[in-house]
């Protein structure tokens, strides 16, 4: 594919809008020009494994193989609108426990999360959460003042 093929690659490179796909095209161009995978990885500042993966995808699927594929996986349990609604509800009060937030989500959206995941949601929203502070029943009410006097 050398010679005429490089012109085709250059044309695709000029038309491509996705920067990731352009980088993948550049990898293939360098390989077509005779560079070794190790050299291409060094030039592109990536791993040899990445170069190998894109080379194999190109060989199997052509230019289509260089496109970014749609992500698969589990769907989110709260939609964007529900997530925004949750955010709005949480901002109405200053202090929430993770249990309260979990119960709120269950009551309003009928979705159950673990307490650990609720803490992740709170962090994503930008809210702080803390573990409750255990009060010592034997501690005097004015303990700070007593310590300051000493």
C-alpha positions as CSV (number, residue, x, y, z in Angstrom):
1,X,0.0,0.0,0.0
2,X,3.0,2.3,-0.1
3,X,2.9,5.2,-2.5
4,X,-0.7,5.6,-3.6
5,X,-2.0,4.4,-0.2
6,X,-0.2,7.1,1.7
7,X,-2.0,9.8,-0.3
8,X,-5.3,8.1,0.6
9,X,-4.3,8.2,4.3
10,X,-3.3,11.8,4.1
11,X,-6.7,12.7,2.5
12,X,-8.5,10.8,5.3
13,X,-6.3,12.6,7.9
14,X,-7.3,16.0,6.5
15,X,-11.0,15.2,6.6
16,X,-11.1,13.5,10.0
17,X,-12.5,15.7,12.8
18,X,-12.0,13.4,15.8
19,X,-8.4,14.0,17.2
20,X,-8.2,10.4,18.5
21,X,-8.9,8.9,15.1
22,X,-6.4,11.3,13.5
23,X,-3.7,10.0,15.9
24,X,-4.7,6.4,15.0
25,X,-4.4,7.3,11.3
26,X,-1.0,8.8,12.0
27,X,0.1,5.5,13.6
28,X,-1.0,3.6,10.5
29,X,0.7,6.0,8.2
30,X,4.0,5.6,10.1
31,X,3.6,1.8,10.0
32,X,2.9,2.0,6.2
33,X,6.1,4.2,5.8
34,X,8.1,1.3,7.3
35,X,8.5,2.3,10.9
36,X,8.5,-0.5,13.5
37,X,5.8,-0.6,16.1
38,X,8.3,0.3,18.8
39,X,9.4,3.4,16.9
40,X,5.8,4.4,16.2
41,X,4.9,4.0,19.9
42,X,7.8,6.2,20.9
43,X,6.9,8.9,18.2
44,X,3.2,8.9,19.2
45,X,4.1,8.7,23.0
46,X,2.0,5.6,23.6
47,X,2.6,2.0,24.3
48,X,3.5,-0.7,21.7
49,X,0.4,-2.6,22.8
50,X,-1.7,0.4,21.7
51,X,0.0,0.6,18.3
52,X,-0.5,-3.2,17.9
53,X,-4.2,-3.0,18.8
54,X,-4.9,-0.2,16.2
55,X,-2.9,-1.9,13.6
56,X,-4.9,-5.2,14.0
57,X,-8.2,-3.3,14.0
58,X,-7.2,-1.5,10.8
59,X,-6.1,-4.7,9.2
60,X,-9.5,-6.4,10.1
61,X,-11.9,-3.5,9.5
62,X,-10.1,-0.9,7.5
63,X,-10.7,2.8,8.2
64,X,-13.9,2.0,10.1
65,X,-11.9,0.1,12.7
66,X,-10.1,3.3,13.7
67,X,-13.3,5.0,14.8
68,X,-14.1,5.2,18.4
69,X,-16.8,2.6,19.3
70,X,-19.8,3.4,21.4
71,X,-19.2,2.5,25.0
72,X,-21.0,-0.5,26.3
73,X,-21.8,-1.4,29.9
74,X,-24.4,-1.0,32.5
75,X,-26.9,1.9,32.1
76,X,-26.9,4.5,34.8
77,X,-29.5,3.9,37.4
78,X,-30.3,7.6,37.7
79,X,-31.0,9.6,34.6
80,X,-29.4,13.1,34.1
81,X,-32.7,14.7,35.0
82,X,-33.1,12.5,38.1
83,X,-29.5,13.3,39.1
84,X,-30.2,17.1,38.8
85,X,-33.4,16.7,40.8
86,X,-31.4,14.8,43.5
87,X,-28.8,17.6,43.5
88,X,-31.5,20.2,44.0
89,X,-33.1,18.3,46.8
90,X,-29.8,17.8,48.6
91,X,-29.0,21.5,48.4
92,X,-32.1,22.4,50.4
93,X,-30.5,21.2,53.6
94,X,-27.0,21.7,54.9
95,X,-26.4,18.3,56.6
96,X,-27.3,14.9,55.4
97,X,-26.1,11.4,56.4
98,X,-25.4,8.9,53.8
99,X,-28.3,6.8,55.2
100,X,-30.7,9.8,54.8
101,X,-29.5,10.3,51.2
102,X,-29.9,6.6,50.4
103,X,-33.4,6.7,51.8
104,X,-34.3,9.8,49.9
105,X,-33.1,8.2,46.6
106,X,-35.1,5.1,47.4
107,X,-38.3,7.0,48.3
108,X,-38.1,9.5,45.4
109,X,-36.6,7.5,42.6
110,X,-37.2,3.9,43.7
111,X,-33.5,3.0,43.3
112,X,-31.4,1.4,45.9
113,X,-27.7,2.2,46.4
114,X,-25.1,1.0,48.9
115,X,-23.9,3.5,51.4
116,X,-20.5,3.4,49.7
117,X,-22.1,4.4,46.4
118,X,-24.1,7.1,48.0
119,X,-20.8,8.6,49.2
120,X,-19.5,8.5,45.6
121,X,-22.7,10.3,44.4
122,X,-22.2,13.0,47.1
123,X,-18.6,13.5,46.0
124,X,-19.7,13.8,42.4
125,X,-22.3,16.4,43.3
126,X,-19.6,18.3,45.2
127,X,-21.0,17.8,48.6
128,X,-18.9,16.9,51.6
129,X,-19.7,13.9,53.8
130,X,-18.1,12.8,57.0
131,X,-18.4,9.9,59.4
132,X,-20.3,10.9,62.5
133,X,-18.2,12.0,65.5
134,X,-18.7,9.9,68.6
135,X,-19.3,12.0,71.7
136,X,-17.6,10.9,74.9
137,X,-20.3,10.9,77.6
138,X,-17.7,11.4,80.4
139,X,-16.2,14.4,78.7
140,X,-17.1,17.7,80.5
141,X,-19.1,20.2,78.4
142,X,-16.4,22.9,78.8
143,X,-13.4,20.6,78.0
144,X,-11.9,23.0,75.4
145,X,-11.9,25.9,78.0
146,X,-10.3,23.6,80.6
147,X,-7.6,22.7,78.1
148,X,-7.0,26.3,77.1
149,X,-6.5,27.4,80.8
150,X,-3.7,24.9,81.3
